[in-house]
Amino acid sequence: MTVREITADWLKTQKWQIQKPNTVTIDGVLLKELTVHLDGRGDVIELWSEKWLSEGVVKPAHVYQSATDYGVVKCWHLHETHTDQFTVTRGKLQVSMVDVREGSPTFGHVNTVILGTTKPRYLKIPNGIMHGWKSLAEPETLVVNLQSHVYDPADELKFPWDTVLTEVWQPLNG
């Protein structure tokens, strides 16, 4: 099945395997700690570097910042072509990902990670991984996306947040 053939009805028939929070098990997803340089005047956080290409980071072709108000869930998104690369520049964000690639060794895995400014991290989500996020900080969370391709609305497949896995957006305890 191709990404374009995925429907809400198909998603509802699948058996999803929710993994331990803040653990990345999905093949191709990369979670990287970012370097913070501190001094008496403030700090600098490295968001992307060409030297990271050898680690699996992708060169961006389109970069934008998105603001999400506290408590808002934006999902589900799925791309046939481009890779998303997220980092948070203000606030705190829960990102949930679902491997919907039939034939993938991690098909059905659901990963949830937290991104934020307290512990800056970079998250790469390859094409074929359904994903979304929830802002956990008031008044809003700012997300920078370093996309692998120039934005193309035809590559943006969307499903309502409550199509599947509504439980991943509940508070995580434990």
Buried (B, 14 or more C-beta within 10 A) or exposed (E): EEBEEBEEEEBEEBEBBBBEBEEBBBBBBBBBEBEEEEEEEEEEBBBBEEEBEEEEBBEBEEEEEEEBEBEEBBBBBBBBEBBBBBBBBBBBBBBBBBBBBEEBEBBBBBBBBBBBBEEBBBBBBBBBBBBBBBBBBEEBBBBBBBBBBEEEEEBEBEBEBEBBBEEBBEEEEE
